[in-house]
């Protein structure tokens, strides 16, 4: 038995990667596949950590994410976009100073370049609505004027993100988005591991 009370699975024998063998990496590959396939479930679990965390806002951070995604869904956006809307603030609990980067890093292998850029830059674009109250430049987003994804990101913030603080809005429950999340995170669109043969 392992330290966690589960039957011990085979483990690689090396103490440093320079000692690794094909057999070691077949063992690791066999563990990696089911682990990677469950990525969507772990992401949903992490999103739930935002429940009850208000940070002074009118709604908690989970409700804000649900409301953003619900608004996008009801506006006819495709599932990839809706999942981006759902996860755009998932980094709040880990990156107080760079939460968009965390969400963007999680999504990057699974989404289009334009959706990735939108998530990565939404913090600056969202700042248009409040930076001036903090002594910051609300027009910071202007440095990206002329970028192909400028309008997409400005629209995301205007239509879905900055409006998603209504305590009376009838957001869809997280369970309604679970199939979209699980589907999106089934297989990456871009990854250095795409061509790896790791199933032994």
Order of alpha helices (4+ residues) and beta strands (2+ residues): alpha-alpha-alpha-alpha-alpha-alpha-alpha-alpha
